[in-house]
Amino acid sequence: MSYITVKRYLDIVFSILGLILLAPFFIVAAISIRLESKGSAIYRQRRLGLHGREFTMYKFRTMHVGADKEGVYDLKGDRRVTKTGRILRLTSLDELPQLINILKGDMSFIGPRPPLTYHPWTFTEYTVPQKKRFMVRPGITGLAQIHGRKGPDWDTRIEYDMEYVDNISFFLDLKIIIITVINVLIMRNNYNCGKTVKPKKDYPYIWLMYITNDAKAAKIAEDNGVEWIMVDLEIIGKEERQGHRDTLISRHTLGDIKKIREAVKKSKLVVRINPIHHGTKKEIDRAVEDGADIIMLPYFKTAKEVKKFILYVNKRAETCLLVETPEAVDHIDEILDIPGIDYAYVGINDLHLGYKRLFMFSLLTDGTVEALCCKFRKKGIPYGFGGLARIGYGLLPAEYVLAEMYRQGSSIAIVSRSFTKAARPGDYEMMEKVFMEGIRQVRSFEDELRRKDYRFFLDNLRIIKEKVAEIEENIIKERGDV
């Protein structure tokens, strides 16, 4: 029997005991509330519960009727709070009617706190990694509450909720209960540090990045919603690593930077330089001078190389690390502690070669990419991985890859070479059609993904693992190893 099942039985037993033993207090509290202000003693509020489903949560009313229309916040000295309400809040006894929610199955004693249906965000506005918090029943108290309750910002609270889901156990629940009881007894952390107003969310779609030194192609991509255009200068060592494979070596030049800069106005111009070498500083200086918004460092292995890169850029442009060596993965904690990193990208093509894996998307199934994405997210660094084909295309179809990008919280995706394969070089009319239709399909699919709960993405990961295993088996057969 799993702990989740046992936990539900414990919730039922202790919620019944609590309702019986605390019945006299419920009566006293209800009378006190009604004597001080008109209205029901019980406050009902719609909240998001298991898998994002809405339910009605019960609390003792601590404010005058209608006070919640003035905003979602509670500060010390808030005039909307009644005298009885202040006592109930200070002792956290206003939460006791949630024993009814626990008995009904809406909630548990321990779990992420159930948010309002609209605050801080609606369900569709949570990122997919954040939706993991809805994989368990919400609780009266949780891991976020014992780490400051309402002090930390929402993203930090949700990180604690996700950590709880990943590590749920009897001993973790016991720890949370003990610390919660101590906090209640000493009346700690019962007020917000300020208004918990709804923050402005970032651009809802993944930033798409297209690699080209063709000014007309860059303009077409920009006009159809591609946010980043890359000039790819990397050539040092690339021939040796990838020359025998069906991969693209761009062979762009420094002269292409200014040409692309003049062609695109809205999109960010990314310049992927060569790995650290004797001419790196001059390369960076030229890229910045010609209008690069972001400088990307490929194929580094040590923190020393990254420090040198950050020093050379010197805040004149944003920086992006292309993590594509096993050595960089081994030193990633030290590397991410270096100030000045604006973005990170996992280059699964070179990285899977470094690990001697059969297929680049094998790194999605063994946890390598997910571990890196988790570290980037905790550092607050926007990140991405892999390449994206058109919806319905690709050895591993793009819709599965895009859904996994959402599950891992990716903010950036490179438009793969196959995305525009239908258009021959120089056929700009066809390229316009390909981009218009292709980007529309990607954005439409993203709109669908934001409405899904976390179970969909776990099922998608299972399918990816099955497909990757099948692809790996076919590669072995083609090589004649069986």
Buried (B, 14 or more C-beta within 10 A) or exposed (E): EEBEEEBBEBBEEBBEEBBEEBEEEBEEBBEBBBEEBEEEBBBEEEBBBBBBEEBEBBBBBBBBEEBEEEEBBBEEEBEBBBEBBBBBBBBBBBBBBBBBBBBBBBBBBBBBBBBBBEBBBBBEEBBBBBBBBBBBBBBBBBBBBBBBBBBBEBEBBBBBBBBBBEEBEEEBBEBBBEBBEEBBEEEEBBBBEEEBEBEEEEEEBBBBBBBBBBBEBBBBBBBBBBBBBBBBBBBBBBEEBBEEEEBEBBEBEBEBBBBBBEBBEEBBBBBBBBBBEEEBBEBBBBBBEBBBBBBBBBBBBBBBBBBBBBEBBEEBBBBBBBBBBBEBBEBBEEBBEBEBBBBBBBBBBBBBBBBEBBBBBBBBBBEBBBEBBBBBBEBEBBBBBBBBBBBEBBEBBBBBBBBBBBBBBBBBBBBBEBBBEBBEEEEBEEBBBBBBBBBEBBBEBBEEBBEBBBEBBEEBBEBBBEBBEEBBEEEEEEEEEE
